Amino acid sequence: MADPITLTINGRALQVPAGTLVIEAAKKHGIEIPAFCYYEGFTLQAACRMCLVEVEKMGKLQPACTLPAAEGMVVLTESPKVVDARKGMLEFLLTNHPLDCPVCDKGGECELQDMVFRYGAGESRFVEIKHHENEKQWSPAVYYDPARCILCYRCVRVCDEGLGVGALGLTHRGVHAEITPSHGDHLECDECGWCIDVCPVGALTSGTYRYKSRPWEMNYAGTVCTHCSNGCKTTLSVRNGEVIRANNRDRSGINGEFLCVKGRFGFDFVHSEERLQAPLLRKDGKLEPVSWSEALAAVAAKFGEVKARGGKFGVIGSTRTTNEENYFLQKFARQGLGTANIDHHRSGDVVTLLDALKGKTDALATVGDLYTTKAALVIGSDLSQQHPLLAVQLRADYRHHQSSTYVVTPGEVREDQYAAKSVRAKAGEELAAVEALREDLSKHESLVILFSDAIKGEAVGKLVAFGDSLGAAVKYVCLQDYSNSRGAMDMGLLPDLGPGYHAAPAAGMSMDQMLAAKDLDVLWVVGANPLENTALASESAFVVVQDLFLTETAGRADVVLPAASAYEKTGTVTNVCGEVQRLKQGPKVMGVKSDLEIMGLLAKELGLSLGIWTADKVFEEIRKTVHGYNVALPVIATGGAAQTTPVNGGVPVTVRPELIRSAGDTLFTSGTLGRYSKMLQGVMEAPGELYKR
């Protein structure tokens, strides 16, 4: 850190590191200097002139967003001269700005509105007719009103610098100047909507939120995105039981303000017309709606009968259900049903990684580590499409700290734009390509290695051995697909490992073996769709499915129980880096129950004693019994993330690399959930053919 210097702002002596911008120095000490174009973490624009301040011994007002603090500097941020200048700038900005605050979506959240209330003149000296341009729809997600735009260029910078997309630019000059997509009249980009959230006025608006509500009319639920495994915090805006917006403007999560298209717009599956809202029971070959009591009684009766005669159960869990639900499910299977046949869809070889890291501490990277590491190695993943937050972190690390990123992939990826070296490697040749980078990687004092399902089984151990040989502080991220893929493993949804990766009392069948077993009596599927591309070998198996939709698996079921989504429940999830975060219930959907409640009611019907089945009570048990999950509750209760500390010894497991299969989702696909999001299906980039890497 640079040596501190002392400056005075509004009569207060402040110490900050040398080189700190005056606007940031003031902010760190609770002094607000207004600005429209300044945005932390991106290039300086100095376009709006709202941050002008008076500096002693300088003849003219200075923009605080580009002025470095200097020793002995004396600054005034609210002098009469400064206030008069800001008043004049606002008067100028309103020359052509429409005074449509009552209908503008930004009303109540508009930075221009706030500044006009604070500094604005009572009347304008400009009497000319306002120049007007009609509103434009750039995509189903993004609308642009040129008349409201104040040309702060925030949207251009976050798209270009933050994401590396460069979908926006400026056309025309003077009063006719406006922000324009690179393709003229439409967007071809990530459709992330970050441009909407950073817009200080109502120039950019959301296709899901426009003309629907005001900020003070909504309830807010800070939860975790239910799509990919990065674990972005998202705040759901709920009105009359309907989610109408998602963002994270308070920057309270590991993702700051960033959300991808799935996190910001992919929530509409919650209100899909195809949501199941009543249990279904197969009668005379057809699934018919029944009451919850009838459906649960039917399931309990069959489970009890099969258990009594020693029949064969198969239990398949989910990568989207909570830690509490996954823990309770494996407990139900092992202790309640007496079966070891429990598994889930695995998309990353976490188990082998933990085994290879035995004896090491601090070897698993957090999302924050990707912003501070000196170097990163990405193996086999199109990171910007499959793990957008991790990609944004690496790009920010490069911009701010000049880190080095190395890429080993089968084809071109966006990380090539700034990578120190990119190597193309065919499937199975990744480790040889990594070895070719040894000399480059060994130059760095810290390194994070991110690898996909291209590295699994024995290859994981070889990769760790390679990292050990570099002589650097190496951390790892085993990439996985969905919101709680890591938590499903940690909680013991594995046929040979219980919670915390301890050996299970007895080894059971894997998911593939269950589906192929012709003598399976019961298949219980919780929040998964294993029959999407596979048939169930046992024609006589009694199938019970808990899900949101009538998927291919639910269509084969004898009983379908409508489950709540992650946005409608409380609990915790664990992201790809092993960081635990808390879900908070947002909307309520009639007729559904959380998977934990469904399992609890089934246990009650069967007369099983598996403990209290509320999220808080189950998490208490998890903290006591699952190694590494005794995390600080205040951290996650306030919207933060706490990294788990997994086992620090060998994992007793037989390596099964054939079971590790990533779905290879893009930004616009998300397994079964993506099918039911009209927004993800509606953007022209979906499901990825038009997406430009």
Secondary structure per residue as TSV (DSSP state, phi and psi in degrees):
chain	resnum	aa	ss	phi	psi
A	1	M	-	360.0	141.9
A	2	A	-	-65.4	154.1
A	3	D	-	-62.2	142.3
A	4	P	E	-73.7	149.0
A	5	I	E	-124.0	162.5
A	6	T	E	-115.4	128.4
A	7	L	E	-132.6	167.3
A	8	T	E	-118.8	125.1
A	9	I	E	-122.7	119.9
A	10	N	T	53.4	38.8
A	11	G	T	85.1	-1.5
A	12	R	E	-102.6	128.4
A	13	A	E	-81.6	124.8
A	14	L	E	-125.7	144.2
A	15	Q	E	-109.7	128.2
A	16	V	E	-141.7	159.6
A	17	P	E	-62.4	143.6
A	18	A	T	-57.8	138.7
A	19	G	T	93.7	-8.5
A	20	T	-	-65.0	135.7
A	21	L	B	-67.3	145.6
A	22	V	H	-58.5	-38.4
A	23	I	H	-63.9	-35.3
A	24	E	H	-77.7	-36.4
A	25	A	H	-60.5	-42.4
A	26	A	H	-67.1	-43.5
A	27	K	H	-60.8	-41.8
A	28	K	H	-63.5	-20.2
A	29	H	T	-113.4	22.9
A	30	G	T	77.1	19.3
A	31	I	-	-108.7	120.3
A	32	E	-	-88.6	128.4
A	33	I	-	-116.6	112.2
A	34	P	-	-66.8	148.3
A	35	A	-	-159.9	146.1
A	36	F	S	-102.5	-43.2
A	37	C	S	-85.4	-24.9
A	38	Y	-	-69.8	133.3
A	39	Y	-	-143.7	119.2
A	40	E	T	-54.8	131.0
A	41	G	T	95.0	-5.4
A	42	F	S	-122.6	168.4
A	43	T	-	-59.1	154.7
A	44	L	-	-83.1	137.8
A	45	Q	-	-112.1	-40.5
A	46	A	-	51.9	44.0
A	47	A	-	-100.0	-28.5
A	48	C	S	-93.1	-24.2
A	49	R	-	62.8	16.8
A	50	M	T	-77.1	-18.9
A	51	C	T	-93.9	16.5
A	52	L	E	-58.7	135.6
A	53	V	E	-132.9	160.9
A	54	E	E	-97.7	126.1
A	55	V	E	-117.7	129.3
A	56	E	T	-57.2	134.6
A	57	K	T	75.1	7.5
A	58	M	-	-110.7	128.0
A	59	G	S	-69.3	-30.7
A	60	K	S	-114.5	157.3
A	61	L	-	-64.1	145.5
A	62	Q	E	-117.4	141.4
A	63	P	E	-73.3	118.1
A	64	A	T	-67.1	-19.4
A	65	C	T	-79.5	-12.4
A	66	T	T	-123.2	2.2
A	67	L	-	-96.6	113.5
A	68	P	B	-71.6	139.6
A	69	A	-	-67.3	140.9
A	70	A	-	-128.9	156.2
A	71	E	T	-57.7	127.7
A	72	G	T	81.0	0.9
A	73	M	-	-63.6	137.8
A	74	V	E	-117.9	119.8
A	75	V	E	-123.1	139.4
A	76	L	E	-118.9	125.6
A	77	T	S	-103.7	-10.1
A	78	E	S	-136.3	30.2
A	79	S	-	-70.4	159.7
A	80	P	H	-53.8	-36.4
A	81	K	H	-66.3	-41.8
A	82	V	H	-68.0	-46.2
A	83	V	H	-60.6	-41.0
A	84	D	H	-64.6	-38.8
A	85	A	H	-65.7	-41.7
A	86	R	H	-66.8	-38.4
A	87	K	H	-61.0	-41.8
A	88	G	H	-65.6	-39.6
A	89	M	H	-64.7	-40.5
A	90	L	H	-66.1	-39.2
A	91	E	H	-60.8	-39.6
A	92	F	H	-68.8	-41.6
A	93	L	H	-64.1	-30.8
A	94	L	T	-84.4	1.7
A	95	T	T	-53.4	-46.9
A	96	N	T	-116.9	-0.2
A	97	H	-	-72.3	125.7
A	98	P	-	-68.4	139.0
A	99	L	-	-90.8	65.5
A	100	D	-	-113.5	34.4
A	101	C	T	-52.2	-37.2
A	102	P	T	-62.3	-23.1
A	103	V	T	-114.7	-5.3
A	104	C	-	-76.0	135.4
A	105	D	T	-63.0	-20.6
A	106	K	T	-86.0	-3.9
A	107	G	T	-54.1	127.2
A	108	G	T	92.1	-14.0
A	109	E	T	-130.1	9.1
A	110	C	-	-85.5	125.4
A	111	E	H	-68.8	-34.2
A	112	L	H	-66.5	-42.6
A	113	Q	H	-58.8	-44.6
A	114	D	H	-62.3	-43.2
A	115	M	H	-69.9	-33.8
A	116	V	H	-67.4	-40.3
A	117	F	H	-61.5	-34.4
A	118	R	H	-82.7	-42.6
A	119	Y	H	-121.6	-13.3
A	120	G	-	-63.3	149.7
A	121	A	-	-76.4	154.6
A	122	G	S	-72.0	-24.2
A	123	E	S	-149.2	159.0
A	124	S	-	-104.6	148.6
A	125	R	S	-85.0	-9.0
A	126	F	-	-89.5	124.1
A	127	V	-	-117.1	0.7
A	128	E	S	-68.8	156.1
A	129	I	-	-65.5	134.1
A	130	K	-	-66.9	138.8
A	131	H	-	-75.7	130.6
A	132	H	-	-127.8	139.7
A	133	E	-	-127.1	142.4
A	134	N	-	-69.3	150.9
A	135	E	-	-64.1	146.9
A	136	K	E	-123.1	143.2
A	137	Q	E	-102.5	112.4
A	138	W	-	-84.0	-28.3
A	139	S	S	-166.5	172.6
A	140	P	S	-59.2	-21.3
A	141	A	S	-96.8	-25.8
A	142	V	E	-129.1	126.6
A	143	Y	E	-116.7	149.7
A	144	Y	E	-133.1	127.6
A	145	D	-	-111.6	99.8
A	146	P	G	-58.8	-32.2
A	147	A	G	-64.3	-31.3
A	148	R	G	-83.3	-16.3
A	149	C	-	-68.1	133.8
A	150	I	-	-107.0	11.4
A	151	L	-	54.3	52.5
A	152	C	-	-86.0	-19.2
A	153	Y	-	69.4	14.0
A	154	R	H	-59.5	-45.9
A	155	C	H	-61.3	-40.0
A	156	V	H	-63.2	-41.8
A	157	R	H	-72.8	-41.8
A	158	V	I	-66.9	-33.8
A	159	C	I	-71.1	-41.4
A	160	D	I	-79.8	-52.6
A	161	E	I	-83.8	-44.2
A	162	G	I	-70.9	-36.3
A	163	L	T	-114.8	-19.5
A	164	G	S	75.5	21.3
A	165	V	-	-92.6	-45.5
A	166	G	-	64.0	42.2
A	167	A	-	-83.0	-10.2
A	168	L	E	-125.0	150.1
A	169	G	E	-155.6	-169.7
A	170	L	E	-117.4	135.5
A	171	T	E	-124.5	156.4
A	172	H	S	67.6	-176.6
A	173	R	-	-140.7	165.6
A	174	G	G	57.5	-136.5
A	175	V	G	-66.8	-19.3
A	176	H	G	-89.5	-4.8
A	177	A	-	-63.4	138.0
A	178	E	E	-154.9	155.9
A	179	I	E	-73.7	136.4
A	180	T	E	-137.9	139.0
A	181	P	E	-64.4	152.4
A	182	S	T	-62.0	-24.5
A	183	H	T	-97.8	19.9
A	184	G	S	88.4	-73.6
A	185	D	S	-121.1	6.1
A	186	H	S	-152.1	158.4
A	187	L	-	-89.5	138.2
A	188	E	-	-129.9	95.0
A	189	C	S	-154.7	-158.3
A	190	D	-	-79.7	-12.0
A	191	E	-	54.1	33.5
A	192	C	-	-76.7	-21.7
A	193	G	-	75.7	8.6
A	194	W	H	-60.4	-34.6
A	195	C	H	-59.5	-34.0
A	196	I	H	-66.9	-45.8
A	197	D	H	-70.3	-31.5
A	198	V	H	-83.9	-13.8
A	199	C	-	-63.3	123.6
A	200	P	S	-77.5	-12.0
A	201	V	S	-124.9	-165.4
A	202	G	S	-97.3	29.2
A	203	A	S	-70.9	-40.7
A	204	L	E	-109.1	124.5
A	205	T	E	-130.5	160.4
A	206	S	E	-90.6	136.4
A	207	G	T	-66.8	-19.6
A	208	T	T	-91.9	-23.3
A	209	Y	T	-108.4	-23.2
A	210	R	T	-56.6	132.3
A	211	Y	T	61.1	26.9
A	212	K	T	-108.5	-31.7
A	213	S	-	-163.5	176.6
A	214	R	-	-120.1	154.4
A	215	P	G	-56.0	-35.7
A	216	W	G	-81.5	-5.2
A	217	E	G	-94.7	-1.6
A	218	M	-	-113.1	155.8
A	219	N	E	-100.7	150.9
A	220	Y	E	-122.5	136.6
A	221	A	E	-128.5	114.2
A	222	G	E	-84.1	110.8
A	223	T	E	-134.1	-162.7
A	224	V	E	-120.7	136.5
A	225	C	-	-55.3	137.9
A	226	T	S	-93.9	7.2
A	227	H	S	-94.1	-96.9
A	228	C	B	-78.3	179.6
A	229	S	T	-87.8	2.9
A	230	N	T	-71.6	-24.2
A	231	G	-	77.5	41.2
A	232	C	-	-69.6	135.3
A	233	K	E	-71.6	136.0
A	234	T	E	-136.7	139.5
A	235	T	E	-104.4	115.0
A	236	L	E	-85.7	129.5
A	237	S	E	-97.6	117.1
A	238	V	E	-118.4	129.3
A	239	R	E	-132.5	128.0
A	240	N	T	52.7	39.9
A	241	G	T	78.6	3.3
A	242	E	E	-114.0	132.7
A	243	V	E	-77.2	122.6
A	244	I	E	-120.1	-4.1
A	245	R	E	-161.6	153.1
A	246	A	E	-141.5	132.8
A	247	N	E	-160.3	-176.6
A	248	N	-	-144.0	54.8
A	249	R	T	-65.7	-20.6
A	250	D	T	-82.9	-1.7
A	251	R	-	55.9	34.3
A	252	S	-	-83.8	-11.3
A	253	G	S	-105.2	-174.4
A	254	I	T	-68.3	-15.6
A	255	N	T	-96.1	1.4
A	256	G	T	59.9	-128.2
A	257	E	T	-95.3	-6.1
A	258	F	-	-74.0	137.5
A	259	L	-	-145.0	144.9
A	260	C	-	-86.8	-176.1
A	261	V	H	-60.4	-33.6
A	262	K	H	-71.3	-40.7
A	263	G	H	-71.6	-34.0
A	264	R	H	-92.2	-29.7
A	265	F	H	-126.1	-11.5
A	266	G	T	-86.7	25.3
A	267	F	T	-89.7	-8.4
A	268	D	G	-71.4	-9.2
A	269	F	G	-61.0	-25.4
A	270	V	G	-56.9	-38.5
A	271	H	G	-106.3	24.1
A	272	S	-	-62.1	143.5
A	273	E	T	-65.3	-15.3
A	274	E	T	-94.8	5.1
A	275	R	-	-61.4	138.1
A	276	L	-	-78.4	131.4
A	277	Q	-	-129.8	8.9
A	278	A	S	-151.0	144.6
A	279	P	-	-60.8	150.0
A	280	L	E	-120.6	135.7
A	281	L	E	-126.7	133.0
A	282	R	E	-76.6	120.0
A	283	K	E	-130.3	124.9
A	284	D	T	54.6	38.9
A	285	G	T	84.9	-3.2
A	286	K	E	-122.8	145.8
A	287	L	E	-80.1	120.7
A	288	E	E	-119.1	142.0
A	289	P	E	-63.6	135.7
A	290	V	-	-138.5	175.4
A	291	S	-	-76.7	162.1
A	292	W	H	-61.4	-40.5
A	293	S	H	-64.3	-39.9
A	294	E	H	-68.3	-42.1
A	295	A	H	-65.4	-46.0
A	296	L	H	-65.6	-37.4
A	297	A	H	-64.6	-38.5
A	298	A	H	-65.5	-42.7
A	299	V	H	-65.7	-46.9
A	300	A	H	-62.2	-39.8
A	301	A	H	-62.9	-44.0
A	302	K	H	-68.9	-43.7
A	303	F	H	-59.4	-44.5
A	304	G	H	-64.1	-41.0
A	305	E	H	-65.9	-44.4
A	306	V	H	-67.4	-39.8
A	307	K	H	-64.4	-41.2
A	308	A	H	-62.7	-35.1
A	309	R	T	-96.2	8.9
A	310	G	T	72.4	30.8
A	311	G	-	-70.6	177.3
A	312	K	-	-104.9	120.9
A	313	F	E	-99.4	152.3
A	314	G	E	-133.6	131.1
A	315	V	E	-125.3	124.3
A	316	I	E	-119.3	121.8
A	317	G	-	-97.2	-170.5
A	318	S	-	-124.3	155.9
A	319	T	S	-97.5	9.0
A	320	R	S	-120.1	-12.3
A	321	T	S	-78.3	163.3
A	322	T	-	-74.4	166.9
A	323	N	H	-59.3	-41.0
A	324	E	H	-62.9	-42.1
A	325	E	H	-68.2	-40.5
A	326	N	H	-65.9	-41.4
A	327	Y	H	-63.4	-45.2
A	328	F	H	-67.1	-35.0
A	329	L	H	-64.7	-45.9
A	330	Q	H	-67.8	-32.2
A	331	K	H	-67.3	-41.7
A	332	F	I	-60.6	-45.9
A	333	A	I	-65.4	-49.1
A	334	R	I	-75.8	-45.9
A	335	Q	I	-91.1	-36.4
A	336	G	I	-83.5	-43.8
A	337	L	S	-100.3	-12.8
A	338	G	-	69.9	32.0
A	339	T	-	-121.1	146.3
A	340	A	-	-102.8	3.3
A	341	N	-	-82.4	82.3
A	342	I	E	-139.8	133.6
A	343	D	E	-160.0	-179.4
A	344	H	-	-154.7	173.0
A	345	H	-	-75.5	115.2
A	346	R	B	-97.8	133.9
A	347	S	-	-122.6	0.8
A	348	G	S	-154.3	145.1
A	349	D	-	-88.6	67.3
A	350	V	H	-64.8	-39.6
A	351	V	H	-59.1	-49.0
A	352	T	H	-66.8	-34.6
A	353	L	H	-62.4	-47.1
A	354	L	H	-62.7	-37.3
A	355	D	H	-65.4	-41.1
A	356	A	H	-69.4	-23.6
A	357	L	T	-92.7	10.8
A	358	K	T	-56.5	136.9
A	359	G	T	88.2	-8.6
A	360	K	-	-102.4	150.5
A	361	T	S	-121.6	154.2
A	362	D	S	55.8	41.3
A	363	A	-	-105.7	-2.5
A	364	L	B	-107.1	126.2
A	365	A	-	-78.6	150.3
A	366	T	-	-98.4	170.1
A	367	V	T	-60.6	-37.2
A	368	G	T	-64.4	-32.3
A	369	D	H	-61.8	-29.4
A	370	L	H	-69.2	-17.8
A	371	Y	H	-90.1	-16.1
A	372	T	H	-116.1	-12.0
A	373	T	-	-65.8	150.9
A	374	K	S	-75.5	-28.0
A	375	A	E	-152.9	155.0
A	376	A	E	-139.7	146.4
A	377	L	E	-123.6	119.4
A	378	V	E	-106.5	122.9
A	379	I	E	-119.6	118.2
A	380	G	S	72.5	17.8
A	381	S	-	-131.6	136.6
A	382	D	-	-85.2	81.6
A	383	L	H	-56.8	-42.9
A	384	S	H	-64.0	-29.3
A	385	Q	H	-87.2	-39.7
A	386	Q	H	-97.2	-26.2
A	387	H	-	-140.2	70.1
A	388	P	H	-60.7	-36.2
A	389	L	H	-66.6	-43.6
A	390	L	H	-61.4	-38.0
A	391	A	H	-65.1	-41.1
A	392	V	H	-65.3	-38.5
A	393	Q	H	-62.7	-45.5
A	394	L	H	-64.5	-40.2
A	395	R	H	-65.1	-40.6
A	396	A	H	-66.2	-37.6
A	397	D	H	-61.2	-40.8
A	398	Y	H	-65.8	-43.2
A	399	R	H	-66.7	-43.8
A	400	H	H	-91.6	-30.2
A	401	H	H	-123.3	2.6
A	402	Q	-	56.3	41.5
A	403	S	-	-70.8	167.8
A	404	S	E	-114.3	128.5
A	405	T	E	-115.4	134.1
A	406	Y	E	-117.7	138.3
A	407	V	E	-124.9	128.5
A	408	V	E	-125.2	102.5
A	409	T	E	-141.0	161.5
A	410	P	S	-74.0	-21.5
A	411	G	S	-144.6	-177.5
A	412	E	-	-67.4	142.3
A	413	V	-	-136.0	165.2
A	414	R	G	-66.2	-27.4
A	415	E	G	-62.8	-17.1
A	416	D	G	-59.9	-25.6
A	417	Q	G	-57.2	-36.5
A	418	Y	T	-126.4	5.5
A	419	A	-	-64.9	142.3
A	420	A	S	-65.6	-37.9
A	421	K	E	-152.3	140.4
A	422	S	E	-122.4	132.2
A	423	V	E	-124.8	131.0
A	424	R	E	-91.3	128.6
A	425	A	-	-136.8	131.5
A	426	K	-	-73.1	162.9
A	427	A	T	-55.7	129.2
A	428	G	T	92.3	-9.5
A	429	E	-	-109.3	11.3
A	430	E	H	-63.7	-43.9
A	431	L	H	-65.3	-34.7
A	432	A	H	-65.3	-38.7
A	433	A	H	-67.1	-37.9
A	434	V	H	-64.0	-42.7
A	435	E	H	-59.3	-34.6
A	436	A	T	-66.8	-16.9
A	437	L	T	-96.2	6.1
A	438	R	H	-52.3	-49.8
A	439	E	H	-61.0	-40.3
A	440	D	H	-69.0	-44.2
A	441	L	H	-69.2	-32.2
A	442	S	T	-71.1	-9.5
A	443	K	T	-78.7	-14.1
A	444	H	-	-100.5	143.2
A	445	E	S	-80.4	-21.7
A	446	S	E	-140.1	145.9
A	447	L	E	-147.8	136.8
A	448	V	E	-113.9	126.5
A	449	I	E	-106.6	121.5
A	450	L	E	-111.6	125.7
A	451	F	E	-135.5	146.1
A	452	S	-	-95.2	-164.2
A	453	D	T	-71.2	-0.8
A	454	A	T	-65.4	-25.1
A	455	I	S	-111.1	111.4
A	456	K	-	-154.5	163.0
A	457	G	T	64.6	-136.7
A	458	E	H	-59.6	-28.0
A	459	A	H	-63.1	-28.7
A	460	V	H	-65.6	-46.0
A	461	G	H	-61.0	-40.2
A	462	K	H	-65.4	-37.3
A	463	L	H	-65.6	-42.3
A	464	V	H	-64.8	-40.3
A	465	A	H	-62.3	-38.3
A	466	F	H	-62.4	-44.7
A	467	G	H	-61.0	-40.6
A	468	D	H	-61.7	-32.7
A	469	S	T	-78.6	-7.6
A	470	L	T	-80.1	-20.1
A	471	G	T	75.1	19.7
A	472	A	S	-117.6	167.4
A	473	A	E	-81.2	104.3
A	474	V	E	-107.5	132.9
A	475	K	E	-122.6	159.9
A	476	Y	E	-128.5	150.4
A	477	V	E	-132.6	115.7
A	478	C	E	-90.0	109.9
A	479	L	-	-73.0	136.4
A	480	Q	-	-135.3	171.5
A	481	D	S	-84.4	-52.8
A	482	Y	B	-117.1	175.9
A	483	S	T	-57.6	-33.1
A	484	N	T	-128.8	35.4
A	485	S	H	-60.1	-41.5
A	486	R	H	-68.8	-42.5
A	487	G	H	-64.0	-33.5
A	488	A	H	-61.4	-38.8
A	489	M	H	-72.0	-45.9
A	490	D	H	-57.8	-35.0
A	491	M	T	-84.7	-3.5
A	492	G	T	94.3	25.9
A	493	L	-	-81.3	58.6
A	494	L	S	-138.7	144.2
A	495	P	S	-70.1	-20.5
A	496	D	S	-120.6	-0.7
A	497	L	B	-132.0	136.1
A	498	G	-	-92.1	-169.7
A	499	P	G	-56.8	137.4
A	500	G	G	76.9	13.8
A	501	Y	G	67.4	25.2
A	502	H	-	-85.0	153.1
A	503	A	B	-60.3	132.4
A	504	A	-	-72.5	153.2
A	505	P	S	-55.0	-34.3
A	506	A	S	-147.4	144.4
A	507	A	-	-85.4	139.3
A	508	G	-	-117.0	-165.0
A	509	M	-	-85.5	148.0
A	510	S	-	-77.3	172.6
A	511	M	H	-59.6	-45.4
A	512	D	H	-60.2	-40.8
A	513	Q	H	-67.3	-37.6
A	514	M	H	-61.7	-46.7
A	515	L	H	-65.9	-27.2
A	516	A	H	-91.4	-8.2
A	517	A	-	-77.4	118.3
A	518	K	T	-78.0	-14.8
A	519	D	T	-103.9	17.5
A	520	L	-	-70.4	129.7
A	521	D	-	-90.9	-38.9
A	522	V	E	-136.4	133.4
A	523	L	E	-119.7	117.5
A	524	W	E	-110.2	116.2
A	525	V	E	-115.2	121.9
A	526	V	E	-114.3	104.4
A	527	G	S	69.5	30.2
A	528	A	-	-138.0	168.2
A	529	N	-	-134.9	63.6
A	530	P	T	-68.2	-18.2
A	531	L	T	-94.6	15.3
A	532	E	S	-59.9	-42.6
A	533	N	S	-126.7	13.1
A	534	T	-	-136.9	144.4
A	535	A	-	-93.6	152.0
A	536	L	-	-86.7	122.8
A	537	A	S	-66.7	-36.3
A	538	S	-	-82.0	108.0
A	539	E	T	-73.1	-22.4
A	540	S	T	-96.6	-1.2
A	541	A	-	-62.5	138.3
A	542	F	E	-84.8	117.9
A	543	V	E	-109.1	126.5
A	544	V	E	-118.1	129.7
A	545	V	E	-128.4	131.5
A	546	Q	E	-108.9	117.8
A	547	D	E	-160.4	173.2
A	548	L	S	-88.2	-28.2
A	549	F	S	-132.8	165.0
A	550	L	-	-84.6	76.3
A	551	T	-	-73.0	180.0
A	552	E	H	-58.5	-39.1
A	553	T	H	-69.5	-42.7
A	554	A	H	-64.9	-32.5
A	555	G	H	-65.3	-23.9
A	556	R	H	-89.2	-9.5
A	557	A	-	-73.1	157.5
A	558	D	S	-91.6	-29.9
A	559	V	E	-137.3	130.8
A	560	V	E	-119.4	125.6
A	561	L	E	-111.8	118.4
A	562	P	E	-70.4	122.8
A	563	A	B	-107.6	155.7
A	564	A	-	-79.4	149.6
A	565	S	-	-82.8	173.3
A	566	A	G	-61.3	-26.4
A	567	Y	G	-78.6	-6.6
A	568	E	G	-116.2	18.5
A	569	K	-	-144.1	165.5
A	570	T	-	-106.2	162.5
A	571	G	E	145.4	-162.9
A	572	T	E	-132.3	155.1
A	573	V	E	-134.2	160.8
A	574	T	E	-122.9	124.0
A	575	N	-	-83.1	-175.3
A	576	V	T	-60.9	-25.9
A	577	C	T	-95.3	7.8
A	578	G	S	79.4	23.5
A	579	E	E	-98.1	125.7
A	580	V	E	-87.0	133.8
A	581	Q	E	-136.4	159.2
A	582	R	E	-102.0	136.5
A	583	L	E	-87.6	145.7
A	584	K	-	-127.7	133.8
A	585	Q	-	-64.4	131.2
A	586	G	-	-105.0	-97.4
A	587	P	-	-77.3	168.2
A	588	K	-	-123.0	132.1
A	589	V	-	-111.7	127.1
A	590	M	T	-64.3	136.3
A	591	G	T	92.6	-10.0
A	592	V	-	-102.7	162.0
A	593	K	B	-133.8	153.4
A	594	S	-	-66.8	153.5
A	595	D	H	-60.1	-33.6
A	596	L	H	-66.2	-41.2
A	597	E	H	-66.8	-40.3
A	598	I	H	-60.2	-46.0
A	599	M	H	-65.5	-38.1
A	600	G	H	-63.7	-41.5
A	601	L	H	-67.6	-37.3
A	602	L	H	-64.3	-42.2
A	603	A	H	-60.7	-39.8
A	604	K	H	-64.4	-42.6
A	605	E	H	-61.6	-35.3
A	606	L	H	-85.6	-6.4
A	607	G	T	74.1	26.4
A	608	L	-	-87.8	146.1
A	609	S	-	-109.3	91.4
A	610	L	-	-113.3	10.8
A	611	G	-	96.2	171.2
A	612	I	-	-67.9	131.7
A	613	W	-	-105.9	55.8
A	614	T	S	-110.6	152.9
A	615	A	H	-57.8	-43.8
A	616	D	H	-64.4	-42.8
A	617	K	H	-68.2	-39.7
A	618	V	H	-67.7	-38.1
A	619	F	H	-67.1	-32.7
A	620	E	H	-58.9	-43.4
A	621	E	H	-66.1	-39.6
A	622	I	H	-60.8	-44.8
A	623	R	H	-62.3	-30.7
A	624	K	H	-84.3	-29.5
A	625	T	H	-113.0	-22.4
A	626	V	S	-100.4	117.7
A	627	H	T	-57.0	130.4
A	628	G	T	92.4	-9.1
A	629	Y	-	-99.0	10.1
A	630	N	-	-82.6	60.5
A	631	V	-	-82.5	163.6
A	632	A	-	-71.5	114.8
A	633	L	H	-62.2	-39.5
A	634	P	H	-59.3	-31.3
A	635	V	H	-64.7	-50.3
A	636	I	H	-78.6	-26.3
A	637	A	H	-68.0	-25.7
A	638	T	T	-99.0	17.3
A	639	G	T	90.9	7.6
A	640	G	-	-90.5	-177.0
A	641	A	-	-126.2	135.1
A	642	A	E	-120.0	122.2
A	643	Q	E	-75.1	136.7
A	644	T	-	-78.5	161.3
A	645	T	-	-117.1	94.6
A	646	P	-	-72.3	-179.0
A	647	V	-	-55.0	145.1
A	648	N	S	-114.4	37.5
A	649	G	S	-147.6	179.8
A	650	G	-	-62.8	145.2
A	651	V	-	-101.1	120.5
A	652	P	-	-77.5	84.3
A	653	V	-	-145.0	147.9
A	654	T	-	-87.5	127.5
A	655	V	-	-66.9	127.6
A	656	R	-	-129.0	73.9
A	657	P	G	-61.5	-25.6
A	658	E	G	-67.7	-15.1
A	659	L	G	-87.3	-7.3
A	660	I	B	-94.1	109.2
A	661	R	-	-140.3	112.6
A	662	S	-	-79.9	145.2
A	663	A	-	-75.8	-14.8
A	664	G	-	64.5	38.8
A	665	D	-	-62.4	153.3
A	666	T	-	-101.2	-175.0
A	667	L	T	-60.3	-24.4
A	668	F	T	-111.0	10.4
A	669	T	-	-129.7	149.5
A	670	S	-	-153.2	58.6
A	671	G	H	58.5	-143.3
A	672	T	H	-64.2	-39.1
A	673	L	H	-61.0	-37.3
A	674	G	H	-60.2	-29.6
A	675	R	H	-64.7	-28.6
A	676	Y	T	-102.5	11.5
A	677	S	-	-101.8	111.5
A	678	K	H	-62.9	-33.7
A	679	M	H	-69.2	-45.1
A	680	L	H	-64.3	-34.5
A	681	Q	H	-80.0	-20.3
A	682	G	H	-88.1	-26.6
A	683	V	S	-70.6	146.8
A	684	M	T	-66.8	-18.9
A	685	E	T	-74.4	-22.3
A	686	A	T	-69.9	144.1
A	687	P	T	-91.6	32.4
A	688	G	T	127.4	-10.0
A	689	E	T	-62.7	-37.8
A	690	L	T	-91.1	-4.0
A	691	Y	-	-67.3	127.0
A	692	K	-	-96.5	119.9
A	693	R	-	-74.2	360.0
